[in-house]
Amino acid sequence: MIKLETVLLEIEGPVATISLNRPEKKNAMNPQMHADMNTALDEIEAADGVKVVVVTGNGDSFSAGMDLEECFLRPYEDPQLFYRTNLVALRWFKRLKAFPAVTVAKVNGFAFGGGVLVTGICDLAVASEDVLFGLSEINFGIFPAGGASWAAANNLPRKQALYYILTGDTFTGAQAREFGLVNRAVPA
């Protein structure tokens, strides 16, 4: 099995498990993770017989979303770097959404911004009842981008999506089940 810097990949028969692996950063997605996710999806596609792909977070969080420093602040003065950085991210998001195997988000801890996006693009999602979901970008004066607003708008009722996008308030895994973002909310 291939060793990746920011993602753990296990393939056992028909089940592949991808664990986002930057626990010290609450599994915030950086350019290396975006590249590693594309590689992990390549490996799963090359494996014979994978029917289910589980995406989860290593440690106490699913994903805190994008690493603001590495994905937005560092490339801010270089539009080409900004474009290339985000293109790699969007590539694996689109691939995961259209993946030929059933995709399941197994959500724990925190799921903010891009964590909401990944939850929303997976075919199925199971979350801990006490997970905290949020679209906190508005707290930084920006609108949730990169598909996070799309995931909210396509998985939550319209007024709930607008509320969370515009306020930055959080909601739990139990509420996510009520709203339809996840299929099941279970004890931690």
C-alpha positions as CSV (number, residue, x, y, z in Angstrom):
1,M,0.0,0.0,0.0
2,I,1.2,3.5,-0.9
3,K,2.3,5.8,2.0
4,L,0.9,9.3,1.9
5,E,2.0,12.3,4.0
6,T,-1.5,13.6,5.0
7,V,-3.9,10.7,4.3
8,L,-4.1,7.2,5.6
9,L,-5.4,4.7,3.0
10,E,-6.5,1.1,3.8
11,I,-8.0,-1.2,1.3
12,E,-9.5,-4.4,2.7
13,G,-11.4,-6.4,0.1
14,P,-14.4,-4.3,-1.1
15,V,-13.9,-1.5,1.4
16,A,-11.4,1.4,1.2
17,T,-11.0,3.7,4.1
18,I,-9.4,7.1,3.7
19,S,-8.5,8.9,6.9
20,L,-7.6,12.6,6.6
21,N,-4.4,12.7,8.7
22,R,-3.4,16.1,10.0
23,P,-4.8,15.6,13.5
24,E,-2.6,18.4,15.0
25,K,-4.5,20.8,12.6
26,K,-7.9,19.2,13.1
27,N,-7.4,17.6,9.6
28,A,-7.5,21.0,7.9
29,M,-7.0,20.5,4.2
30,N,-3.7,21.9,2.8
31,P,-2.2,21.6,-0.7
32,Q,-0.4,18.4,0.2
33,M,-3.7,16.8,1.4
34,H,-5.4,17.8,-1.8
35,A,-2.6,16.0,-3.8
36,D,-2.7,13.0,-1.5
37,M,-6.5,12.7,-1.8
38,N,-6.1,12.6,-5.6
39,T,-3.4,9.9,-5.2
40,A,-5.6,7.9,-2.8
41,L,-8.5,8.0,-5.3
42,D,-6.1,6.8,-8.0
43,E,-5.1,3.9,-5.8
44,I,-8.7,2.9,-5.0
45,E,-9.6,3.1,-8.7
46,A,-6.6,0.8,-9.6
47,A,-7.6,-1.7,-6.8
48,D,-9.8,-4.5,-8.0
49,G,-13.3,-4.8,-6.5
50,V,-13.6,-1.8,-4.2
51,K,-17.3,-1.2,-3.7
52,V,-17.4,1.2,-0.8
53,V,-15.1,4.2,0.1
54,V,-15.3,5.5,3.7
55,V,-13.9,9.0,4.3
56,T,-13.1,9.9,7.9
57,G,-10.8,12.0,10.0
58,N,-7.9,10.7,12.1
59,G,-8.0,11.9,15.7
60,D,-10.7,14.0,17.2
61,S,-11.9,15.8,14.1
62,F,-13.3,15.0,10.6
63,S,-11.9,18.2,9.0
64,A,-11.7,21.9,10.1
65,G,-12.0,22.8,6.4
66,M,-9.3,24.5,4.4
67,D,-6.0,25.4,6.0
68,L,-6.4,29.2,5.7
69,E,-2.7,29.9,5.8
70,E,-1.6,27.4,3.2
71,C,-4.6,27.6,0.9
72,F,-5.5,31.3,1.0
73,L,-2.9,33.5,2.8
74,R,0.3,32.1,1.3
75,P,-0.9,32.2,-2.4
76,Y,-2.8,35.5,-1.9
77,E,-0.2,37.6,-3.8
78,D,0.3,35.0,-6.5
79,P,-2.9,34.4,-8.5
80,Q,-1.5,31.5,-10.5
81,L,-0.4,29.7,-7.3
82,F,-3.8,30.4,-5.8
83,Y,-5.5,29.0,-8.9
84,R,-3.3,25.9,-9.0
85,T,-3.7,25.2,-5.3
86,N,-7.5,25.4,-5.5
87,L,-7.7,23.5,-8.8
88,V,-6.1,20.4,-7.1
89,A,-8.7,20.7,-4.3
90,L,-11.6,21.0,-6.6
91,R,-10.4,18.0,-8.7
92,W,-10.6,15.5,-5.8
93,F,-13.9,17.0,-4.6
94,K,-15.4,16.4,-8.1
95,R,-13.9,13.0,-8.3
96,L,-15.3,12.0,-4.9
97,K,-18.8,13.2,-5.8
98,A,-18.8,11.1,-9.0
99,F,-16.8,8.2,-7.7
100,P,-18.0,4.8,-9.0
101,A,-18.0,3.1,-5.6
102,V,-20.5,4.1,-2.8
103,T,-18.9,6.9,-0.7
104,V,-19.6,7.2,3.0
105,A,-18.6,10.1,5.2
106,K,-17.9,8.9,8.8
107,V,-17.9,12.3,10.6
108,N,-16.4,12.9,14.0
109,G,-15.4,15.9,16.1
110,F,-15.5,19.0,13.9
111,A,-16.6,19.4,10.3
112,F,-16.2,23.0,9.1
113,G,-16.2,24.5,5.6
114,G,-14.6,21.9,3.4
115,G,-15.6,19.3,6.0
116,V,-19.2,20.1,5.4
117,L,-18.5,19.9,1.7
118,V,-17.0,16.4,1.9
119,T,-19.9,15.3,4.0
120,G,-22.3,16.7,1.5
121,I,-20.7,15.2,-1.6
122,C,-20.5,11.6,-0.2
123,D,-23.4,9.3,-1.2
124,L,-24.1,8.5,2.5
125,A,-23.0,10.1,5.8
126,V,-23.0,9.0,9.4
127,A,-22.0,11.4,12.1
128,S,-21.5,11.4,15.8
129,E,-24.5,13.1,17.5
130,D,-22.2,15.7,19.1
131,V,-20.2,16.6,15.9
132,L,-20.1,20.3,15.3
133,F,-20.7,21.3,11.7
134,G,-20.2,24.9,10.6
135,L,-19.6,27.3,7.8
136,S,-17.5,29.8,9.6
137,E,-16.2,31.7,6.6
138,I,-18.6,34.6,7.2
139,N,-16.8,35.2,10.5
140,F,-13.7,36.2,8.4
141,G,-15.8,38.4,6.1
142,I,-16.1,36.0,3.2
143,F,-18.8,33.8,1.8
144,P,-18.3,30.0,2.0
145,A,-16.7,29.0,-1.3
146,G,-15.1,26.0,-2.9
147,G,-18.4,24.1,-2.9
148,A,-19.2,24.5,0.9
149,S,-22.2,26.7,0.1
150,W,-23.3,24.2,-2.7
151,A,-23.1,21.3,-0.2
152,A,-25.2,23.3,2.3
153,A,-27.7,24.4,-0.3
154,N,-28.1,20.9,-1.8
155,N,-28.3,19.0,1.5
156,L,-30.1,21.3,4.0
157,P,-33.5,22.9,3.7
158,R,-33.2,26.3,2.0
159,K,-33.7,28.5,5.0
160,Q,-31.4,26.4,7.2
161,A,-28.7,26.5,4.6
162,L,-29.0,30.3,4.3
163,Y,-29.1,30.7,8.1
164,Y,-25.8,28.7,8.6
165,I,-24.1,30.2,5.6
166,L,-24.9,33.8,6.7
167,T,-24.4,33.5,10.4
168,G,-21.5,31.1,10.9
169,D,-23.5,29.4,13.7
170,T,-22.8,25.7,14.3
171,F,-25.1,22.7,14.3
172,T,-24.7,19.2,15.8
173,G,-24.7,15.8,14.2
174,A,-28.1,15.3,15.6
175,Q,-29.3,18.5,13.8
176,A,-27.5,17.4,10.7
177,R,-29.6,14.3,10.7
178,E,-32.8,16.3,11.1
179,F,-31.7,18.6,8.2
180,G,-30.7,15.7,5.9
181,L,-27.0,16.4,5.7
182,V,-26.3,13.0,7.2
183,N,-28.3,9.8,7.1
184,R,-27.6,8.7,10.7
185,A,-26.5,10.4,13.9
186,V,-25.1,8.0,16.4
187,P,-23.5,8.1,19.9
188,A,-19.8,9.0,19.7
